[in-house]
Amino acid sequence: MLGKKDPARAPDQPAVLGPKEHGIDPQLVSTNAVRVTQTLQEAGFKAFLVGGAVRDLLLGIKPKDFDIATNATPEQVKRLFRRAFIIGRRFQIVHVMFGQDLLEVTTFRGASVDEAPKDAHGRVLRDNTFGEQHEDAERRDFTINAMYYDPATQTVLDYHDGIADIRSKTLRVIGIPEARYREDPVRLLRVVRFAAKLGFDIAPETRAPIAVMAPLINNVPASRVFDEALKLLLSGHALACLQRLRQEGLHHGLLPLLDVVLEQPLGEKFVRLALDSTDLRVREGKPVSPGFLFAALLWHQVVEKWNAYQASGEPPIPALHLAADDVLTAQTDKLALQRRIASDMRDIWALQPRFDRRTGKSPYKLLENPRLRAGYDFLLLRCASGEIDSEIGEWWTDFMAADGAGREELLASKPKGEGDGPKKRARRRSPRTRQKAAAPNEGGQ
């Protein structure tokens, strides 16, 4: 099999694969990534594309990000580029900027982490040990992410049979899985994300410890868990990732959000619609709003508490704000939601009762709200899931598209739930308007 390890090959000697063997299309490689590797090589250093970029190139996919590995130190890398910045505490890396294009350059890491500072559970806290290329390959998490591509020679260096695992669609941790998960428990989430995203099987020895070691996630800083959760949800395969989390026993206790997302009968269809819409937008290269996505995932927790507060005597609007506070507080304990994202979520939730007011000046005032589009897209999700009557979404679609006279006619029609009750009316809606009503998240995302 291509990439199968030669038993006689020394651990520090990779399999070297030429263009005919690996099949990478050079046209898929970023010109700026080539510039970085070329600049480093001309300065006398080794430099390769590495990690997910090489994996995607081998799969025939144009990578979204290009990471470079080199034997140059961060300081040496920084001196070679006009816009370069050293970042990182646990392990220093260099961000090299070309306009808005960011490339991440890492120095080869040393193999041993025995002397690195760790917490009581074995998680590595800080590790700036540099090393040789074969040591760097050993430090990477999965075999499919431990290959190096040199754009100049168009060769791939494969230290851990990554090519063979790509061909067999297998996700395999390098080294002893239990030790690697203990070093960095976020790898438990990464296993699930990559398996779901790529449609790979998890190797039995890689999968076996996952459920038992899941509680280690609780020792990871909330900001890192949030970053990984966001990558999972914005992978273009969010629903598959969440289903795989459940399958591997990683959902309970991991995040309050993931504990309930697929366990609430009233909200399951709503969540699936939101995730399907998000996945579609990611695959089409359209922007996605994290605030909108998290607002959708947590909405039915808010609804449950909102109803409870109203049942206890709170007026509807204060009850909604109290419910939002409760849900966001519960999330913040485990998930470091950025203030901007939490603010977007609150705004979207707070707009929902205002869509029920379809008389007088209220609809006109709502049209002036800067968050109208996000709130409207959220409303359409609620209609599509059957949570509320689809007539509400249709009314707002018509109202937003109508001219002044058309809006006055809609206001005079006494929508369902207002005035003397429902009043049927024949409306001819353009194909464009119908399309808008059927496409939730068009603007909110």
C-alpha angles and dihedrals in degrees: 000000000000111000094014109157118253107229089215093056115106117241091247093050115085128203106258114217125192128210094273091053100045099030097210114167107226089207089071092061118098113247089222091054088053089050092054095048091044093050092050093046093049087053089057100261133120114248132177141166106249146180124010093002092062091043091053093045089054089051091051093250123133104239119235092210132030120208123191128206121201143164089235115106119242090256092051091049092049092055092057098058132057095218107037129133130190112224139165137073104209091045124359119237134172125236111209114196129206105178104302092340112106122196123188117220120193130185116234107272125227119249101234123075094168093110096040117112111262137181124241091275096052098259111149110241102183132006124166096158112139123204149151126312095255089052090051089052090052091052094056117100107234133025091236090057096048102077127107127213124197110203091197096059096020090228129139122215112208117188101168108034092265092153091056091051092049090052092049093041093237128150111211132174116229111239126356108346096213091054094045092050090049092051090054118004090192085079087074088065094041091056090057095043095051094043091052096040096048098033090237128151117240112240110248095242090048093049100043099078097041101092093043094048096043093104089067087078087075089069094057118098111262092237092060092047089051092050091051093044089052092050088050094050093044095044093102088247101068097142092048089050093052091047090050091050089057091046092054094044094247099121103073113083092355097099129349085228095057093042091069109020095097098024101070113088094201093050102036096089091044092052093046091052091049093049094044090052091048093048090051093050092049092050091048091051093244122145118265125204112223088201092057092046096050090043088057095046093051099036098101092050086056091047092051093052092040090058091046093053092048090049088055091055105269116140113250100256098045088043090056092050091049090050091050090050091052095049095045092047091052090051096047091061089066105014124053096219110189114242092242092053093047089049091052090050093052092049093051093048093045092055095058098081089047091064087065090064103084102156136078120359097329096094091050091051090050090054088064094055111112090218094051096110094052092046091047093050088050089051090054090053090054090051094046092051092052094245091124135014112285088223089077093059092044091051092052092045089055094043094052092048097043129094123236096280092045092052092051090051091052092049090051093051094079100229123222114292094022135086115347095347136270120345117193117220133174112243127183107211123192120239088248092055092047089049091053092052091052095049111073118187093029092130104007092064 
